[in-house]
Amino acid sequence: MLALTAGWQIAIATTAPADGPFFGHVPDYTKLPLYMSFNSGYGYLSGAGWPNHLATLLALALAAAVFFAALRADANRPVFARATAASVRSERELTARLFTLILIGGLITTLGAVWMHTGSAGQALVGLDDQRVSGTQSSPSILIAGGYDAFARPMNLLGYALQAGGVAFLLRLSVDSVRAVVETRRARRAETAHEVVATGPRR
């Protein structure tokens, strides 16, 4: 979903003329394709294009590369002589699971940030004042929406929810990981103490 969203925003981007009508918070004019056409050419909004979303794709590729490199390094890690095959397999499965959960949490949080930004840009409205409906009667401002206004607000709200959920997930994962490390060290100390009692201190 993250790659699809970034790819979609890059695909709909276009360049804009220097004197073209711009809406919303638009940075200094540039010839780069970071604008999206508002209502079939009525104007331009900023926030799309590869200048805004290429970093997302690069971060996604980097995360995947680091993930596989970490799993490969763990798989090639030397095995202690006293370790059994079952214990080594269990430890490596837990490591792979931890790396996978960290990656999932990061991707959820990043997807939330991208959807929040994309949904916010898609909610832009342009008002046309003093539209006569008959004789001396006039209507309030007519609001013109952008190309994907129908789902921009749900995307924006879901982006906030995904960010909150991703951060909460990573915090819970870090707490559980620290707790597991503490419990493992306690178990090893208890096992060592039991061996000393059973065999006597080494001379």
TIMAR-645902 format. One record per residue (C-alpha): residue number from 0; y negated, x negated, z negated. Coordinates in steps of 0.02 Angstrom, whole numbers. Layout:
+-----+--------+--------+--------+
:   i :     yy :     xx :     zz :
+-----+--------+--------+--------+
: NUM :      Y :      X :      Z :
...
+-----+--------+--------+--------+
This chain:
+-----+--------+--------+--------+
:   i :     yy :     xx :     zz :
+-----+--------+--------+--------+
:   0 :      0 :      0 :      0 :
:   1 :   -118 :   -143 :    -39 :
:   2 :    -90 :   -226 :    130 :
:   3 :   -102 :    -59 :    221 :
:   4 :   -267 :    -15 :    137 :
:   5 :   -344 :   -184 :    174 :
:   6 :   -279 :   -180 :    353 :
:   7 :   -349 :     -4 :    379 :
:   8 :   -521 :    -56 :    315 :
:   9 :   -520 :   -208 :    430 :
:  10 :   -466 :   -101 :    579 :
:  11 :   -605 :     30 :    560 :
:  12 :   -742 :   -100 :    541 :
:  13 :   -872 :   -130 :    675 :
:  14 :  -1032 :   -224 :    706 :
:  15 :  -1199 :   -134 :    699 :
:  16 :  -1366 :   -155 :    788 :
:  17 :  -1504 :   -233 :    685 :
:  18 :  -1611 :    -76 :    698 :
:  19 :  -1467 :     46 :    672 :
:  20 :  -1477 :    177 :    534 :
:  21 :  -1393 :    110 :    377 :
:  22 :  -1344 :    213 :    225 :
:  23 :  -1300 :    167 :     47 :
:  24 :  -1313 :     -5 :    -29 :
:  25 :  -1320 :   -117 :    124 :
:  26 :  -1338 :   -307 :    105 :
:  27 :  -1446 :   -412 :    219 :
:  28 :  -1406 :   -379 :    402 :
:  29 :  -1270 :   -483 :    480 :
:  30 :  -1178 :   -481 :    646 :
:  31 :  -1011 :   -489 :    556 :
:  32 :   -899 :   -334 :    570 :
:  33 :   -922 :   -270 :    393 :
:  34 :   -990 :    -98 :    436 :
:  35 :   -899 :     65 :    466 :
:  36 :   -965 :    201 :    578 :
:  37 :  -1032 :    351 :    481 :
:  38 :   -988 :    521 :    555 :
:  39 :   -947 :    460 :    731 :
:  40 :  -1095 :    346 :    757 :
:  41 :  -1228 :    441 :    658 :
:  42 :  -1258 :    283 :    556 :
:  43 :  -1172 :    138 :    470 :
:  44 :  -1103 :    101 :    297 :
:  45 :  -1059 :    -71 :    231 :
:  46 :   -904 :   -119 :    135 :
:  47 :   -769 :   -129 :    269 :
:  48 :   -707 :   -268 :    382 :
:  49 :   -623 :   -435 :    356 :
:  50 :   -772 :   -512 :    262 :
:  51 :   -737 :   -387 :    122 :
:  52 :   -548 :   -370 :    132 :
:  53 :   -478 :   -534 :    198 :
:  54 :   -478 :   -604 :     21 :
:  55 :   -362 :   -462 :    -31 :
:  56 :   -234 :   -508 :    103 :
:  57 :   -247 :   -693 :     59 :
:  58 :   -222 :   -654 :   -126 :
:  59 :    -71 :   -548 :    -82 :
:  60 :      6 :   -688 :     22 :
:  61 :    -32 :   -816 :   -114 :
:  62 :     48 :   -706 :   -248 :
:  63 :    206 :   -687 :   -143 :
:  64 :    214 :   -875 :   -111 :
:  65 :    191 :   -917 :   -296 :
:  66 :    321 :   -787 :   -344 :
:  67 :    456 :   -858 :   -230 :
:  68 :    410 :  -1038 :   -275 :
:  69 :    426 :   -998 :   -461 :
:  70 :    595 :   -914 :   -436 :
:  71 :    657 :  -1062 :   -333 :
:  72 :    598 :  -1188 :   -463 :
:  73 :    684 :  -1090 :   -601 :
:  74 :    845 :  -1079 :   -499 :
:  75 :    845 :  -1269 :   -474 :
:  76 :    807 :  -1307 :   -655 :
:  77 :    936 :  -1423 :   -737 :
:  78 :   1065 :  -1339 :   -849 :
:  79 :   1097 :  -1402 :  -1025 :
:  80 :   1271 :  -1471 :  -1052 :
:  81 :   1307 :  -1348 :  -1194 :
:  82 :   1248 :  -1196 :  -1097 :
:  83 :   1379 :  -1076 :  -1030 :
:  84 :   1373 :  -1000 :   -856 :
:  85 :   1346 :   -827 :   -930 :
:  86 :   1198 :   -882 :  -1037 :
:  87 :   1118 :   -976 :   -892 :
:  88 :   1136 :   -825 :   -778 :
:  89 :   1065 :   -708 :   -910 :
:  90 :    916 :   -823 :   -943 :
:  91 :    875 :   -839 :   -758 :
:  92 :    890 :   -652 :   -731 :
:  93 :    766 :   -625 :   -873 :
:  94 :    648 :   -753 :   -799 :
:  95 :    657 :   -670 :   -628 :
:  96 :    626 :   -501 :   -708 :
:  97 :    474 :   -567 :   -802 :
:  98 :    399 :   -643 :   -644 :
:  99 :    431 :   -481 :   -549 :
: 100 :    346 :   -375 :   -683 :
: 101 :    195 :   -492 :   -687 :
: 102 :    181 :   -479 :   -498 :
: 103 :    195 :   -289 :   -503 :
: 104 :     62 :   -276 :   -638 :
: 105 :    -57 :   -387 :   -540 :
: 106 :    -29 :   -290 :   -379 :
: 107 :    -58 :   -123 :   -465 :
: 108 :   -222 :   -185 :   -540 :
: 109 :   -280 :   -258 :   -374 :
: 110 :   -233 :    -99 :   -279 :
: 111 :   -336 :     -1 :   -404 :
: 112 :   -488 :   -111 :   -375 :
: 113 :   -472 :    -95 :   -185 :
: 114 :   -449 :     94 :   -192 :
: 115 :   -597 :    111 :   -311 :
: 116 :   -709 :     15 :   -189 :
: 117 :   -642 :    102 :    -33 :
: 118 :   -652 :    274 :   -111 :
: 119 :   -829 :    244 :   -172 :
: 120 :   -886 :    193 :      3 :
: 121 :   -802 :    344 :     81 :
: 122 :   -895 :    468 :    -31 :
: 123 :  -1065 :    430 :     48 :
: 124 :  -1165 :    586 :     93 :
: 125 :  -1322 :    598 :    200 :
: 126 :  -1440 :    744 :    170 :
: 127 :  -1546 :    827 :    305 :
: 128 :  -1697 :    915 :    230 :
: 129 :  -1789 :   1073 :    283 :
: 130 :  -1660 :   1148 :    400 :
: 131 :  -1724 :   1316 :    464 :
: 132 :  -1595 :   1453 :    469 :
: 133 :  -1711 :   1593 :    531 :
: 134 :  -1897 :   1626 :    547 :
: 135 :  -1979 :   1570 :    387 :
: 136 :  -1817 :   1548 :    292 :
: 137 :  -1754 :   1372 :    257 :
: 138 :  -1593 :   1312 :    182 :
: 139 :  -1566 :   1172 :     56 :
: 140 :  -1521 :    999 :    117 :
: 141 :  -1371 :    992 :    231 :
: 142 :  -1253 :    856 :    174 :
: 143 :  -1157 :    758 :    305 :
: 144 :  -1000 :    670 :    246 :
: 145 :   -913 :    517 :    314 :
: 146 :   -751 :    498 :    409 :
: 147 :   -628 :    503 :    263 :
: 148 :   -728 :    602 :    136 :
: 149 :   -582 :    724 :    114 :
: 150 :   -479 :    597 :     16 :
: 151 :   -612 :    471 :    -35 :
: 152 :   -644 :    545 :   -208 :
: 153 :   -458 :    559 :   -256 :
: 154 :   -436 :    380 :   -195 :
: 155 :   -584 :    322 :   -301 :
: 156 :   -521 :    410 :   -458 :
: 157 :   -343 :    350 :   -430 :
: 158 :   -413 :    174 :   -411 :
: 159 :   -486 :    182 :   -586 :
: 160 :   -322 :    250 :   -654 :
: 161 :   -220 :    113 :   -569 :
: 162 :   -332 :    -23 :   -639 :
: 163 :   -317 :     47 :   -815 :
: 164 :   -129 :     67 :   -795 :
: 165 :   -106 :   -107 :   -723 :
: 166 :   -205 :   -191 :   -862 :
: 167 :   -113 :    -90 :   -996 :
: 168 :     53 :   -136 :   -915 :
: 169 :     11 :   -322 :   -916 :
: 170 :    -49 :   -316 :  -1096 :
: 171 :    112 :   -230 :  -1151 :
: 172 :    213 :   -357 :  -1052 :
: 173 :    123 :   -503 :  -1135 :
: 174 :    151 :   -430 :  -1310 :
: 175 :    335 :   -399 :  -1275 :
: 176 :    356 :   -574 :  -1202 :
: 177 :    277 :   -657 :  -1354 :
: 178 :    385 :   -551 :  -1469 :
: 179 :    542 :   -599 :  -1372 :
: 180 :    498 :   -785 :  -1382 :
: 181 :    472 :   -773 :  -1570 :
: 182 :    636 :   -680 :  -1595 :
: 183 :    730 :   -806 :  -1486 :
: 184 :    663 :   -953 :  -1587 :
: 185 :    710 :   -867 :  -1749 :
: 186 :    886 :   -836 :  -1686 :
: 187 :    904 :  -1018 :  -1632 :
: 188 :    843 :  -1082 :  -1801 :
: 189 :    963 :   -965 :  -1890 :
: 190 :   1106 :  -1023 :  -1778 :
: 191 :   1064 :  -1206 :  -1811 :
: 192 :   1055 :  -1175 :  -1998 :
: 193 :   1224 :  -1087 :  -1992 :
: 194 :   1302 :  -1235 :  -1899 :
: 195 :   1233 :  -1356 :  -2029 :
: 196 :   1306 :  -1252 :  -2170 :
: 197 :   1475 :  -1237 :  -2082 :
: 198 :   1495 :  -1419 :  -2030 :
: 199 :   1386 :  -1506 :  -2158 :
: 200 :   1235 :  -1616 :  -2123 :
: 201 :   1254 :  -1753 :  -1995 :
: 202 :   1255 :  -1932 :  -2062 :
+-----+--------+--------+--------+
